[in-house]
């Protein structure tokens, strides 16, 4: 027996001592199927997908078994495979900057998640920071996700409590959510604020919403169509902020927002693998969603109405076994018949079929994204530092109110494995233009990123995908250097599954 095999066996035995297998009662509480129900293929598949989506489950499968002596009864068995629930994230930025998080996503096998972490930054006034959170996947068998978070570092101090009951399956009639938070000494309201702010902010945020789903008839047996109505309220109240007036720093005005939405969607799923995961079953949604949102914003110095429309469609091409997703969204405010602070977004994503060469598997990804700001506040802007921008790019010099990007990637899944980690190689070319919306997008300044790297993933662990990347950025702006090296833990991208959530304003980011 070689040393690598001995090491792997030792690691597996050690991990098993710390692992808590998901309890049967916990898994049953997450289901919308009960004893005595009539077997429905779509509902069964929906529940199977729901269990697979849990962050600590690798795979799940229902197996129907006929009951001897009965012509109208079956036993329904559910096979579930856990992931090792302990994980950590280490971000070693430099000798003077380090952060570490340790978490368990299935504490005691009950679906509870606990997380604790710290960070150190010698260049900041507050050197040490901490993070702690506790989340419950299914509170008191109510299908409510509950969480509490405390965070204190040089960026901000945050205390937050949240409750969420989502539209999880086709049989879910009611959904809703509540979020309450207090933030201190932060330079941002949200992660991707479209402004720069040097002054610390102290503010309270509250959000609440409720929704109802209605089943509609569909000509397709497995394409379930639903109509959703949701209403929501949110408030943002500052205690410390830059100086504000009617026409000054409008982004920091206190406000209360009342919104309602009407959504029509139709969703189906097909199973695949080797897309964003490295072998586990992936449930890929396709269908469409149309959503109309409207409401009123009660601002500190004025009132505005809001209106938005969003359309999403995903298509699975059976013959070529490829996938295409498109999103169109437009929304903005009306103030005394003037349209302002609007957003116009087009997103497209194409995923090719899986090609084979020996033991290697190849897949291509193409994204084309466009964002336009319409009469935004003078201090608002967008950058290329976002998931729809240029990967690895970080610059505040390249900014504007109009952005066009094209992202190309080739992924090669290899047969190589070490200590349970599978290897995949990737290369990419990202291109983008950004600037004022007064110009044609091709007349704005262009930037590029070209690179390659390795991704490692162990489907038996809850760890993020480990990514090692090297990239060159021709014509890089003066506040960003090229080339760039990166070693990080990356969250796996997610498909848009046309989920209906709280009614909200279309983001400009």
Protein Blocks (a to p, Z undefined) as FASTA:
>chain_A
ZZklmmmmmmmmmmmmmpccddfklmmmmpcbdehiacdfklmmmmmmmmmmpckbfbdc
ddddddehiakbccdddddddddfbdcddddfblmbccdddddfbgghlopacddddddd
fkbmblbacddddddfbgghlopacdddddddfkbccdddddddddfblmlmbgcddddd
ddehiabfblklcbdcfbdcdddddddddddddddddfbfklccdddddddddddddfbd
cdddfkgokllgccdddddddddddddddddehklbgoiacdddedddddddddddddfk
bccdddddddddddddfklopacddddddddddeehiaehiacddddddddddddehjbc
cdddddddddddehiafkbccdfkbfklcghiacfkbgcjbdcddddddddddfbdeehi
acdddddddddddddfkbcfklpccddddddddddddfkbcbdcddddddddehiafkbc
cddddddddddddddehiacdddddddZZ
